[in-house]
Amino acid sequence: MKKVLITGAGGFIGGHLAARLLKENYKVICCDIKPLKYWFQNFKKTTKFHSLDLNDYSNCIKVTKKVDYVFNLACNMGGMGFIENNKAACMTSVLINTNLLNASRVNGVKKFLFSSSACVYNSQKQKISNNPGLKEEDAYPADPEDGYGWEKLFSERMCRHFQEDYGLKVRVVRLHNVYGPLGTFSGGREKAPAALCRKIAEAKLKKKKDIEVWGDGKQTRSFMFIDDCINGILKIFSSTYSDPVNLGSSERVSINKMIKIIEKISGYNVKKKYLLDKPKGVRGRSSDNKLINKILKWEPNIKLKTGLEVTYNWIYKEISKKNITKYQK
């Protein structure tokens, strides 16, 4: 049986990945900097877990011992509001990937996956809402999201050179806006789908007539449901392809259109109060999926409406229970 380490397992994507691999009977070790009570999914009864800071190299050596595979999803990140206001904190995540790569080399890890981001892409190619889709080669010449994007792009190169110099097999996935249940929906780190689902759910429960929207609502993105994300991560990990690969939906949507979808799901319409001084990121971004189609004959295919329905209903239920403390950490 293969032994798998998942870092960032207390987070949204890491938690779903751990649940999937445990279901498939892998021997899973889970690690996150957060105390266990703040993990989005609790694996205490089913697997070995660590609450450790992987900025410390000795901790990376500890958790990678006798491990076959590493899925590195650990980093300091959040939605656009967080990454624009915490650039230094986001960049220090490079220590995690550096330490884990070195520890994996020392401990003989067979394969290492790094979760990168669409924030690595050149900002000059994201100035229009009607973005045709970002290809993997559009990351260069380099002009990524300041702070968070630079950390991800640098860490991608580190993975490449560890494979070239030390023979460590690497896989790099560039994630495009992942959403779904069992994730952050309040407290400042949430991303647009969760934030808007929460705002509309709160408006419905409190009978409020309007919600705040960052920007003018015309900025576009593509959003990938968590089930597609986990399937894609495992497919890319199992492939023989080692260069960065887009993992995201090609279904581009504006923020205004996403609000309309959530309104229909909730059965509640709101007025939009646009906050033009708030962080809003690039004007348009979506995933070009030609490469993932070529190497895997697959791409994310869960429609936004389908995923938002699951996400909204979960968030509405959580807010209705007034049980949101752990999601604010």
N, C-alpha and C positions, 0 to 999 in steps of 0.2 A: 504494500500500500504506500502510495506517495505521501510524503509529509509536506504540507503547504503552510507557508507563513503569509498572513494577510495583515499588512500594516494599515492603520486607519480603519480598522475593523469596527470601531465604535461609531463611525460616521455613517452617512447615508448609503453611498455606493459600497463601501467596504462591508457594511452590515448585510446588505442583500447578497453580495458575493459569498460571504461566509455561510449564510443560510443555504445557498445553492450548493456549495461544495460539501457541506455537512450532509445535505440530503442525498448527495451522490456518493456518500461514504468515504470521502477523503479524510485523512487525518489532518485536522486543521489547527493551527496555532494562531490565535487572534491577539493583536497588539494595538493599543491606542494610548495617547497621552492622557486622555480623560479618565477619571475614576469610573469604575464599572457602572455606578448608578446613573451616569449621564450617557451611557452608550444607547444608541437608538434601538438596538436589538441585544438582548441579553443571552449570551451563550455559555454562561457559567456552568450549567448542568450537562452540557454536551461536548465541551472541548476545553483545551488549555487556553488560558488567556493571561495577558500581561497588561498592566497599566504602567507604561514606561515612556520616558522621553527619549526618542531616537535621535535627538541632537547630540546625545552622548554616545560616543563610539563603542564604549564597553557594553552598553545595552544592545547595540546592534549585533555585536559578537555573540552575546548571550542568546538572543532570539533566533539567530540563523544557524545555530549548531544543529547538525544532523537534519537539516532542512533540504528538501529536493528543489522546491519551487518557491519563489518570492513574488508576491503581488504587492507592489508598493503604491498604495493609494493615500499614504500619509502626507499631509501638507497643511499649511495654515492658509485657509482660503474661505471664500463666501461669495455672495452676490456682488454686483458691481459697486454698490455702496461700500462694501467692506474692502474690496481690493483697491479701490481708488483712494481710500483713506488710511490704508495700512500697508503701504508699499514696502517698507523696510521689513515688517513682520512677515510678509509674504515671501520676500527674497531669502530670508534665513532658512526657509524650507530646503534650500540647496544643501544644507548640512545633512539633512535626513537622507537624501538620495546618495550623497557622497559617502556617508558612513555605511549605508546599507550595501552599496556596490562593493566597497572595500571589504566589508565583513562577509559578503557572499563569495567573493574571490578567495578569501582566507579559509572559509569553511566549506568550500567545494560545492556551492549551490549550482544546480544544473541549468536552471533557466530563471530569468529575472524579467518581470513586466513592470514598466513604469507608466503611470497614468499622467499623460501630458494634457494639454488643453488647446482649444481653438484660439486662446488668447496669444498663442505664439505667432499668429499670422501678421503679416505686414499691414499696418494700419492704413497705408495709402490705398490698399485694395478693398477697403471697407467703408468708403465715404458715401456710398449711395444705398438707398433702401432696397432697390431692385438688384441686389447682389446675385450674380449668376452662380455662386458657389465657389468656395475656396479649395483649390487643389493643394496637395501636399507640398508641391514645390513653391507655393506662394508664401512660404515662411521666409524665403530669402529673395532679395537682400533683407537683412534683419531690421525690423522696426515693430517689435511686438508691443503688447500692452505693458505700460511701464510698471516695473516691480514684478508682479505676478507672472506676466508673460515672459519677461527676461529670465526669471528663475526656471520656468518650464523649458524654454529653448536651450538654455545652458545645460540643464540636466539631460535633455535628449542627446546632446553631443557627448556628454560623459558616458552615457549608456553605449553609444556607438564605439567610443574608443576603448571601453572596457572589453567589448567583444573583440575588437581588432587586436588589442595588445595582450589580453589575458585569456581569450577564448570563452568568456562567459556569454552564453546565449542570451540575447536580450530581445524583448518585444516592447514597442512603444505605441500606445494608443492616444490619439488626440481627441479628447472628449468634447462634444458640443452640447452644452446645456442639458444636463440630465435632470429629470424630475420624476416624481411619483410619491407614493405613500411611505410612511416611516422615515421621514426626513425633516429638515429644518423648515419651519414656516413662520417663525417670528424671531425677534431678538437681534436682527441686524445682519445675519449671515445668509438669510434665505434668498433664493433666486426668484426671478420674475413669476414663473407659473405658481409657485407656492405662495408668494407674496400676494398675488392677485386673487388666488382662491381664498386666502385668509381674509383679505379686505372685503370681498363680496360676501363671504359667509358671515363676517361680523356685521356688515351693513344689513344683511337680511335678518339676523337675530336681533339686532338693535333697532331695526326699522329706520336706518339712516338712508338718506337719499343720494349721497355722493361718496366717492372714494378718491384718494389722491393717487395720481399717476406720475411717475418720474419721466420727464421729457414730454414731447408732444404726442407720444403714442404711435408715431409713424416709423420709428426705428424697427428694424426687422431682425429676426433670429430664426434658427431652427431648433426645435426642442425634442429631445429623445427620451422616451419612456424607459424607466429603470429596467424592465424585463428585456427590452432590446439591448440595453447597455450591457447587462450581464452576459447575455448570449454572445454579443459581439466580442467582449473581452476574452471569453473562453475560446471562441473560434480563432481570434487573432493569436492568442497564446499558443494554441495547438498547431498553428500554421508554421511554415518554414520561412516566413517573411520577417525580416528584422528591422527594416526602416520604419519611420513613423507612418501610421495609417489613420486617416479620419475615421472616427466612430461617432456618427451623428445622423439625424434625420435630414433628408433633403427637402422636407416640407417646410418651406419658408413662410413665416407669418409675421404680421405687424403686431405690436402690443395692443393696438386698438381692436384688431380682429380677434386676438386671443381673449380679450375682455368680453367681446360679443359671444364667443363660444361658451365661456364660463357663465355668463348671464343666462344663456339658454339652458345650460345644465342645472343651474340653481333655481331657475324659474323666478329670478329677481333682477330687475334692471336698475342700473345706477347712472348717475351723472358723473362725468369725469372732471376732476380738478387737476389740471396739468401744472406740475412743478418744474419749470424750465431750468431752475438753478441746481437741481439735483443731479448726481452722477447718472449718466445714461449710456456710457460706453460708445462704441463705434456705431455708425449709422445703419449698416447692414451687414449681416453675417449669416452664412448658411454653409452646409457641408456638401462638397462635391464628392460623390460616392463611386466614381468610376474605378478607382484603385481597389477598394474593398470588394466591389463587384467582380473585378478581374481576378483577384487572388483567392476569394472565398466563394464566389457565385452567390453572394448574399449581401444584404444591407438591412438596416433597421426599417421595419415596415409597420409598426403600430401607429395608427393615425392619431393626430393630436387630440381630436375630440374624444376618442376612446380613452386615452391616457388621462386626460384632464377630468373626465367623469370619475374615474377611480380616485384620482388625487383629491378632487374637490370633496367628494363624499367622505373620504377619510378625515380631511382637515375639518370639515363641518362637524363631524362626530366628535373630534377631539376638542374643538372649541366649545361645543355644546356641553361637554362633560366638565369644562373649565379645568382641564388637566393639562396645562401647557408649560408648567415650570421646567420640566427637563428639556424641552425643546428650545429654551432660551439660553442654554449654557453654550 
